[in-house]
Amino acid sequence: HLINVCTNISCKLRDSDAVVSKLENKLGIKLGETTLDGRFTLRSVECLGACVNAPMMQVDKDYHENLTTESIDAVLDMY
C-alpha cells in the first residue's frame, strides 16, 4: 500500500509532522522507505487538494482527513 502524507503548508500548520512521526514509528520506516514485509511504502507529497481537512494522507486511492496520532492506528488497520 502506498501512503502519501501531505506535508505542504496547510497540513504542516495542522501538525502533519506528528502524523509523519507516528507513521514512521508505527511502520518502522522513514519517508521514502518500504516496510520489510513490502506492505507499506511511506512518502511525503506537496499537496493532495484536501487542505480544508488537514492534516491528511492518501493510502492507495483513499483519502484520510483530519488525522490525529490516535486515528492513524485505525486507518492502518483497514489495510
ABEGO torsion letter per residue (X at the ends): XBBBBBABAAAAAAGAAAAAAAAAAAAGBBBGBBBAAGABBBBBBABAGAAAAOBBBBBEABBBBGBBAAAAAAAAAAX
